[in-house]
Amino acid sequence: MKAYCIPALLVLLGACEATTQPSEENEVELITTVVLDLTSQTTGESIPFAWVDLEGDGSPVVDPVVLALGDIYDVQVSFLNELENPVEDISVEVADEAAEHQVFFTGAGVFGPASDAAGALFVQAYDDADSDGNPLGLANIFEATSLGSSEFTVTLRHLPIQGDVAVKTSGLAAVVAADGFSGIGGDTDVDVTFPVTVEP
Amino acid sequence: MHPTLRVVAVVVAALVYPFSAHGQSSDDAALDIVVVEESAAETHTHATTRLDAADLDRAAGQDLAESLSGVAGVTHARCGADNAKPIIRGQQERRLLLLYDGVRHESQKWGLDHAPEVDPFSAGAIEVVRGAAGVRYGPDAIGGVVLVEPKPMRSETGVDGEFGVVGVSNGRRGVVDVRLDGMAASTPGLSWRLHGNLSKGADLQTPTYVLGNTASQVWNADASVQQTFGRSSVKASYRHYDLSAGLCYCASNTSLDALRDPLALDQPVGSEDWVSTYEIGSPRQQVTHDLAMVRGVFGLANGAVIRATYAFQVNHREEFEPTRGEVDTAQYDFSLRTHLVDGAFVQQDRVLGEQLTLEGGFGVDAGLQENIYQGLPLIPNFRSLSAGMYAHQRLVVEGAAVELGGRYDHQSRTSYLTSTAFRAHEARGTLAPEDCSLDDDVQRCGKAYNTASVSVGGIWHLVPDAVDLRLDLSSASRFPSADELYMNGSAPTSPVYAIGDPGLGVETTWASSPTVGAHWRSVWVEASTFANYTRNYIQFAPSLDPTGAPAIDVTIRGAFPRYGFSPIDAVFYGVDGQFVAGEDELFEWAVQGAVVRAVDVQSGQGLVGIPPDQLSSTVAFQPQFRALKDPYLTVGVDHMAEQTRVPDGVDLAPPPPAYTLVNAGLGTRFEAKRRTYAFGVEVHNLLNTRYRSYTSLLRYFTDEPGREFRVRLGFEF
């Protein structure tokens, strides 16, 4: 293919190398990994559970979340781009723009502000807030309340200001619980599902 | 004059075929013995509609696709302000060919929100050819061809120009357009042109809410010089197009559930807070298109003509998503650079006998194209080489003409995939290691295609000056585009995971289209039917997993239905046409309509995205006042039926209901102080009806914009 890049054409093309060397060098904020860091308030033990899809090939590697009945956990959520070296921590930017982001926990396994599932295995509560006092969801409390297996979904919603109007408002989690995500504005940046088991 | 169009259905006594592989372009001022009076529309074996300066004046303030939508069989898909795409006989833009001044417009035309980067103000006339026309115009001309012809350059010394302003109520848009043409007395034969315009609009408004983030701004500039030497000429021109446009907040990445949610269907979430401003937020597009070309036309002593063109164009499209932090680069960044050369030989007419003439020509063309893509995973870089050759002959006898043409095209393309993109394909079984060669962490995947097209056509003037028949039997082909082969990702506006199929072959259409035109006193009618069979019609549709269930792709942004590009055999058929009574008289009545059916031959099911049946009717009052030239007052209705032929589960959301819009207009030209002034007001959707258009990308998210007044004032000097 280099044959095309003869000098006379090179002037006109100016792009031979750029064409044959594809890159993703524009900053695109790819997220490859979601990590839930669970620290037991009982044992003080910290265990990370990850949802990883480096290839974007549709078959992510997901750690099943295991909780102990009656235990209460401090849960830190992080969003990473593991294709970067060093690994890029997108959750830092999420925290910086807390007024335009919120993490939601939904699904059959979880009961909390965004989910009123009957038969949920654990209760989630927000443990952080943005400058307006609205929940952010990078820090949370999980309390394992029932034995069994189920699943739950972690959703990072980007809620950028539209014109001068804030899209992130109070009470979004209650809207999600009632109407699902079609009831709120913004874009979904992350939407991943973890299996969860609560053991005795 | 017809209120919206001047459609040619008249019989031309002397059939002169202005053959050109790339359409009839205005640089033929030097050859006006051949073409000045007649457009291709009059001698075409295809159903062809020509929009002249008056039609284009009335469309001023609209983008190209909207300007074409008055033509029977043509509709458009809107994605925002200055962002509509034409559809001809049910074929979307990837199956259409757009020629600007005879040069193929090369852009990322596969995208649903990638409108053609062409300035309608720069057109002196636009010709719309309906139906497959691959032999004449080259690959992609499956559904039709749009020929944008700049105004002719000056042929005598002096200076002239135009100044126009347009105000559009919806979006509070303002447009200013200026053109200057000249030929100095000291340099006879050397004509020049400077032309530019600026259009700026705020967020559009539906009848019930503002479409947040649909503000846009477009500016264009073009310059040309032409030197004529007797029957020969050389022309050089350059044009620049520049668009900044917001993409409606409502069309953000979403889920299928959200698209089908009746609440969201009624009104987009958050729309009650949207106000119309000139500010362009995110998501937005920033698009430029540059075209530089040189053309030589050489009239030989024996009457033959040689035409040679070189054109270089750069299409740069950046799409910005809402981002975090200091990110200021585009998340989707496409650069497409295209070199085109073509040479055409138009032979001298050969008189074979009394009333028997042979016309025709042949030509070759070649192109080199490079695509550089950066951003979120979507399409690969590629470099392609293409070449084509064609020949054409036309036998003209008294009252009829037959023509025969053939064309051969080759394209070889190497795509360059990142190893991540390659692995994403490999995991889904669409690429295997042997399909590509790995070199320095880059997968090179080569493809080569060849295709031949033929066409046979004729015009028969059944009743001279009254009834004529045209028949066209054509084939046309299209090479699969980069997105169809290698797309890998999720476009922001559609909640599906799209994956290309590198095994796709050439899509070929065999088309037949008989057209009948009749003209009696002030009544004329034209009806054109068509039936096309397309082999390897590349359809974007839900993929099935090995068990036959819809395939789902799990990504970090959620689980999306997988959509793939699959080849099917498709049949398109239908009819379009118009009827005019009282043309150019005090009262004129015009009706036009179009019906398209598209069927997957194997399943018998309808295809997705085909325009519903359309019928419109306009009444014009055209009194003669001494001081006014061509005054008119029009009222029309435009009815679009519901598309009921969509199979369940394939489209993302159900088709919207039928709707009827009322439109109106008035205008005139007048002379004052030796200048010609033109004034007009056009009203679209007078009753401010809420509706969604099936072919519009917006229909998944929101209503179409509501009532719009366009006021224009211009003068020529």
Boltz contact constraints between the chains, C-beta under 6 A:
constraints:
  - contact:
      token1: [A, 1]
      token2: [B, 414]
      max_distance: 6.0
  - contact:
      token1: [A, 15]
      token2: [B, 370]
      max_distance: 6.0
  - contact:
      token1: [A, 18]
      token2: [B, 372]
      max_distance: 6.0
  - contact:
      token1: [A, 19]
      token2: [B, 370]
      max_distance: 6.0
  - contact:
      token1: [A, 19]
      token2: [B, 372]
      max_distance: 6.0
  - contact:
      token1: [A, 19]
      token2: [B, 381]
      max_distance: 6.0
  - contact:
      token1: [A, 19]
      token2: [B, 383]
      max_distance: 6.0
  - contact:
      token1: [A, 20]
      token2: [B, 416]
      max_distance: 6.0
  - contact:
      token1: [A, 22]
      token2: [B, 381]
      max_distance: 6.0
  - contact:
      token1: [A, 22]
      token2: [B, 416]
      max_distance: 6.0
  - contact:
      token1: [A, 22]
      token2: [B, 418]
      max_distance: 6.0
  - contact:
      token1: [A, 25]
      token2: [B, 374]
      max_distance: 6.0
  - contact:
      token1: [A, 26]
      token2: [B, 329]
      max_distance: 6.0
  - contact:
      token1: [A, 26]
      token2: [B, 333]
      max_distance: 6.0
  - contact:
      token1: [A, 26]
      token2: [B, 374]
      max_distance: 6.0
  - contact:
      token1: [A, 26]
      token2: [B, 375]
      max_distance: 6.0
  - contact:
      token1: [A, 27]
      token2: [B, 327]
      max_distance: 6.0
  - contact:
      token1: [A, 27]
      token2: [B, 329]
      max_distance: 6.0
  - contact:
      token1: [A, 28]
      token2: [B, 331]
      max_distance: 6.0
  - contact:
      token1: [A, 28]
      token2: [B, 375]
      max_distance: 6.0
  - contact:
      token1: [A, 28]
      token2: [B, 376]
      max_distance: 6.0
  - contact:
      token1: [A, 31]
      token2: [B, 556]
      max_distance: 6.0
  - contact:
      token1: [A, 53]
      token2: [B, 556]
      max_distance: 6.0
  - contact:
      token1: [A, 55]
      token2: [B, 423]
      max_distance: 6.0
  - contact:
      token1: [A, 56]
      token2: [B, 424]
      max_distance: 6.0
  - contact:
      token1: [A, 57]
      token2: [B, 423]
      max_distance: 6.0
  - contact:
      token1: [A, 57]
      token2: [B, 424]
      max_distance: 6.0
  - contact:
      token1: [A, 57]
      token2: [B, 427]
      max_distance: 6.0
  - contact:
      token1: [A, 58]
      token2: [B, 553]
      max_distance: 6.0
  - contact:
      token1: [A, 58]
      token2: [B, 554]
      max_distance: 6.0
  - contact:
      token1: [A, 60]
      token2: [B, 554]
      max_distance: 6.0
  - contact:
      token1: [A, 93]
      token2: [B, 324]
      max_distance: 6.0
  - contact:
      token1: [A, 93]
      token2: [B, 325]
      max_distance: 6.0
  - contact:
      token1: [A, 97]
      token2: [B, 324]
      max_distance: 6.0
  - contact:
      token1: [A, 158]
      token2: [B, 322]
      max_distance: 6.0
  - contact:
      token1: [A, 160]
      token2: [B, 322]
      max_distance: 6.0
  - contact:
      token1: [A, 162]
      token2: [B, 212]
      max_distance: 6.0
  - contact:
      token1: [A, 162]
      token2: [B, 249]
      max_distance: 6.0
  - contact:
      token1: [A, 165]
      token2: [B, 273]
      max_distance: 6.0
  - contact:
      token1: [A, 182]
      token2: [B, 258]
      max_distance: 6.0
  - contact:
      token1: [A, 182]
      token2: [B, 261]
      max_distance: 6.0
  - contact:
      token1: [A, 182]
      token2: [B, 264]
      max_distance: 6.0
  - contact:
      token1: [A, 185]
      token2: [B, 269]
      max_distance: 6.0
  - contact:
      token1: [A, 185]
      token2: [B, 270]
      max_distance: 6.0
  - contact:
      token1: [A, 187]
      token2: [B, 252]
      max_distance: 6.0
  - contact:
      token1: [A, 187]
      token2: [B, 253]
      max_distance: 6.0
  - contact:
      token1: [A, 188]
      token2: [B, 557]
      max_distance: 6.0
  - contact:
      token1: [A, 190]
      token2: [B, 556]
      max_distance: 6.0
  - contact:
      token1: [A, 191]
      token2: [B, 557]
      max_distance: 6.0
  - contact:
      token1: [A, 191]
      token2: [B, 558]
      max_distance: 6.0
